[in-house]
Amino acid sequence: MEEYPHLPEYAKSFINHLQNKGRKKSTIKRYYYDLQDFFAWLRVVKDSDNISVILHVTSEHLKEYFLFLSEQRQYSKATSKRVFTVIKGFFQYLQSQKLIQGNPFIGIEKDLEEDNQFLEDDFITEEEFQKLFKTLSSFDGLTEKQQKYRHLLIKRNEAIISLLYHYGLTLQELTNIKMKHVNFIGQHLTVTNGTDTRQLPLTNFTQQLLYTYKEDIPASIRPNYYSSDRFFIAFDYQRGTFRFDYSTYEPKPLTVIAIQKMLRQEIRRSGLRPGLSAQHLRRTAILNFLASDKSAEEAQAWFGLKSILTLQRYDNYLEQIKNSLKP
């Protein structure tokens, strides 16, 4: 199984099981990549992919993962269905091997289809956001090493949180931002998602965060103006500086998983309710946009939505709020 690294042993056994059943090599690879994504997500939300963690995976955890795929990765229904089949088969295998007792997938397919109404907990309040944003510049709950270099990361993290909450970017869109996409003179940001591109105006507040963060990076490894260097780059706590990839001779990009981990740590430090994530920030950005009397077509263009039907749940929720305020 050396050709399929980065999976725990019990997951490699599942891949081996598929090989023994005569599945095509292309199918095996697809299963591997989908499982690799799932375990990367699991290591962020649960800090581990040990079998003891799998024992405690619930239907709610799985629903959260598929919401992540649809809202952050913007997977189509067909792609989500394919991933669903892979993960479901994996858990069925674990159950058949008596590695787990119950299968958390029981009933989840129906729940995912029917769970189309938002609840209050699906969004983050302005008070919660302000508390989270304030925590980013706080040193409370940090290790001595983290405190030592915190000043270099404050503006980077503030810029990321601002783009998630005020602009509704997905995590993938954040990591896609290159230096040439940030226009400080024209005060706008180009956002790319696959072959789709859109341009968003930057407020003075967010532009200042982006500019200050860039200037905090040492000039020798700073992303170059008008270049394809990634704008958000990783940080090395061992060396106390931002990372540079000498094999490609460019700054080392910050990954989706690294942003998820940062968010999780900051949410925990801020003392906010467990379960808050990038999805809550993006959903709230979309909700606030529609609540400001913007049309569905404007929202689709601003947030890069593939289908205007995605906004129906938001309209229903806003209508629900409006009705609750009636005497």
HELIX and SHEET records of a PDB file:
HELIX    1   1 GLU A    9  ASN A   20  1                                  12    
HELIX    2   2 LYS A   25  LYS A   46  1                                  22    
HELIX    3   3 ILE A   51  ILE A   54  1                                   4    
HELIX    4   4 SER A   59  GLU A   71  1                                  13    
HELIX    5   5 LYS A   77  SER A   96  1                                  20    
HELIX    6   6 ILE A  108  GLU A  114  1                                   7    
HELIX    7   7 GLU A  120  ASP A  122  5                                   3    
HELIX    8   8 GLU A  126  THR A  135  1                                  10    
HELIX    9   9 GLU A  144  TYR A  165  1                                  22    
HELIX   10  10 LEU A  171  ASN A  176  1                                   6    
HELIX   11  11 MET A  179  HIS A  181  5                                   3    
HELIX   12  12 ASN A  204  ASP A  216  1                                  13    
HELIX   13  13 VAL A  256  SER A  270  1                                  15    
HELIX   14  14 ALA A  278  ALA A  291  1                                  14    
HELIX   15  15 ALA A  296  PHE A  303  1                                   8    
HELIX   16  16 ILE A  308  LEU A  311  5                                   4    
HELIX   17  17 GLN A  312  SER A  324  1                                  13    
SHEET    1   A 3 VAL A 182  ASN A 183  0                                        
SHEET    2   A 3 HIS A 188  ASN A 193 -1                                        
SHEET    3   A 3 ASP A 196  PRO A 201 -1                                        
SHEET    1   B 2 PHE A 235  ASP A 236  0                                        
SHEET    2   B 2 THR A 241  PHE A 242 -1                                        
SHEET    1   C 2 PHE A 244  ASP A 245  0                                        
SHEET    2   C 2 GLU A 250  PRO A 251 -1                                        
END                                                                             
